């Protein structure tokens, strides 16, 4: 298993190109199942989760071609096998995103239930409830969700119990081909939802309201092919900014959209960072030890759960004490024990972590437990005294494109140790 060896102490300086967003690309790729015409995607990040989605689409019978660096063509022509097997779904929970499009286009889908997850139980009851409201008959048996509809799905009204990103996406895709109008309420407002709506509309769908808390969709008979550029990764952007702030550096993120991470930028300013932003770039400069910050993770546009671990790492070396409440996932503090092994002072009580800042972390062998937890260990190692070895970095390869190259370009001393 690959590991990262990181020698801390270098302020990060320079420019970094931000990749396309993983969490936008996954539902966009699933949406290609809604038409028999090819969809051409640009700025698709080269990541393990994307490779898993490619594998899944091929297994369903779609043709997927790499048509250039970060470009993909997906063509789901002809009769597909609407079965997403456990072996693939267990590798990546986002596989559940094929449920809505398969059901809408073929009238049937069998998708394995995703298993347990390191950050929480993550049920899919809202996806199921929503599809039932569009007329689907759903049975959960032998670990599979088996969904059927007689003829087309029909438009309906779905009021979600909570703002679910994946649930909203599945229902948008299903409703795009349903007969009649669908109203989705209490939906997620994440920018990735807006990117999906842009793609669906370019395919001929009629989706309105994405980015607000209700989405109205007029179903159409068929959808067609198009070109689409995946939006920039706001979480990758935020992660490099945190790394720059912690190392007291000066980093510009290019090809990004700073307006999509306002809650993160506000907290970095509160920590004492100086930010400059343009339409597609953001620059952070930091010349002092950060001030501790407190926050709660909440659905967009509030502070994202996917940045919680990286900010916790920042608080470990900050001036003062910060309180962090995680309200989205019930078990997203797995990085705490690892950060504490590096000398951090973090106490957890239920959903709240209290981080007492110290002057300096000490290198230690640590283990990555999930994607964002991995990044928190990387940024912690960048400021620790000595050499940190991070094990199980396959987690980071799921969601950060060429992370060690990008960090090295900024001056970091990071090596991949291949075993
Ligand atoms: N939930 C339910 N029932 C459902 C669906 C969700 O109870 O049917 C709960 C979840 O258990 C969770 C909350 O609702 O407590 C929010 O979950 P959501 O459905 O919004 O999350 P997701 O779609 O499974 C996406 C991202 C995650 C990100 C969350 C929250 C993708 C592929 N994944 O997950 O990204 O943390 O939204 O913003 O888009 C990551 O990139 O590291 C990552 C975990």
Boltz pocket constraint, residues with backbone or C-beta under 6 A from the ligand:
constraints:
  - pocket:
      binder: B
      contacts: [[A, 22], [A, 23], [A, 24], [A, 26], [A, 93], [A, 94], [A, 120], [A, 121], [A, 122], [A, 123], [A, 124], [A, 125], [A, 126], [A, 127], [A, 128], [A, 162], [A, 163], [A, 164], [A, 165], [A, 166], [A, 167], [A, 188], [A, 305], [A, 306], [A, 327], [A, 328], [A, 329], [A, 330], [A, 371], [A, 372], [A, 399]]
      max_distance: 6.0
